[in-house]
Amino acid sequence: MLMFWLTPIVYDIQSINPSLQSVIYLNPASFFILGYQDVLYHDAIPSLPEVAVLGALTAVMLAMGYALFSRSKTRFAEEV
């Protein structure tokens, strides 16, 4: 539940106190949400550094997801 409220889905990040905005960036999903908001609501194309951060986060999350899948795929039948 905390991760939901730390992701700027239902509010604009500019509407919160600037000292608390750094807490929002601790959630990796915030970068994806803010990228979508820039494109869809603010009609802004993400800059190259923003795209690089999103690409790096995507690669890290893909690697973590694949590692988790590889480690637990032998137990899928037991879990279902």
KAFENRA-V204680 format. One record per helix or strand. SS is the DSSP state (alpha for helix, beta for strand). FROM is the first residue (numbers start at 0). LEN is the number of residues. If there is no record, write none. Layout:
SS/FROM/LEN  SS/FROM/LEN
//
This chain:
alpha/1/4  alpha/12/3  alpha/17/7  alpha/28/12  alpha/47/32
//
